[in-house]
């Protein structure tokens, strides 16, 4: 597999290799043998990155992303945090997922290495109390390489 521009500690929760690898992103699904979840919305962690010109601020990145996010989602929470020793902004939103299923999306946005990074943990809304903290630990392990 091609080397990823980041490291992520998937632990025993997620499969160690991405399910999908794109030019500017990777999708990780749950590991074999992980307890049940709503079969309509498997918990996922995605890591996406985009090149950014010098001088772009985290606030500009977050504002731009939230403008898109809020077109079909409801923002419930946001806060400044640190991910891998890098300042970030965490958001929590709900939206309509597969088959109209209410879906929870927790995202961490940061700037590092000339890129905008977004780590997303997504679950069925009903599964979020079980999966949310566990997926947040995986997201917090992100290290830009």
Secondary structure in CASP SS format (residue, H / E / C, confidence):
PFRMAT SS
TARGET T0000
AUTHOR 0000-0000-0000
METHOD secondary structure of the structure
MODEL  1
X C 1.00
X C 1.00
X C 1.00
X C 1.00
X C 1.00
X E 1.00
X E 1.00
X C 1.00
X C 1.00
X C 1.00
X C 1.00
X C 1.00
X C 1.00
X E 1.00
X C 1.00
X C 1.00
X C 1.00
X C 1.00
X C 1.00
X E 1.00
X E 1.00
X E 1.00
X C 1.00
X C 1.00
X E 1.00
X E 1.00
X E 1.00
X E 1.00
X C 1.00
X E 1.00
X C 1.00
X C 1.00
X C 1.00
X C 1.00
X C 1.00
X C 1.00
X C 1.00
X C 1.00
X C 1.00
X C 1.00
X C 1.00
X C 1.00
X C 1.00
X E 1.00
X E 1.00
X E 1.00
X E 1.00
X E 1.00
X E 1.00
X E 1.00
X E 1.00
X C 1.00
X C 1.00
X C 1.00
X C 1.00
X C 1.00
X C 1.00
X H 1.00
X H 1.00
X H 1.00
X H 1.00
X H 1.00
X H 1.00
X H 1.00
X H 1.00
X H 1.00
X H 1.00
X H 1.00
X H 1.00
X C 1.00
X C 1.00
X C 1.00
X E 1.00
X E 1.00
X E 1.00
X E 1.00
X E 1.00
X E 1.00
X E 1.00
X E 1.00
X E 1.00
X E 1.00
X E 1.00
X C 1.00
X C 1.00
X E 1.00
X E 1.00
X E 1.00
X E 1.00
X E 1.00
X E 1.00
X E 1.00
X E 1.00
X E 1.00
X E 1.00
X E 1.00
X C 1.00
X H 1.00
X H 1.00
X H 1.00
X C 1.00
X E 1.00
X E 1.00
X E 1.00
X E 1.00
X E 1.00
X E 1.00
X E 1.00
X E 1.00
X E 1.00
X E 1.00
X E 1.00
X C 1.00
X C 1.00
X E 1.00
X E 1.00
X E 1.00
X E 1.00
X E 1.00
X E 1.00
X E 1.00
X E 1.00
X E 1.00
X E 1.00
X H 1.00
X H 1.00
X H 1.00
X H 1.00
X H 1.00
X H 1.00
X H 1.00
X H 1.00
X H 1.00
X H 1.00
X H 1.00
X H 1.00
X H 1.00
X H 1.00
X H 1.00
X H 1.00
X C 1.00
X C 1.00
X E 1.00
X E 1.00
X C 1.00
END
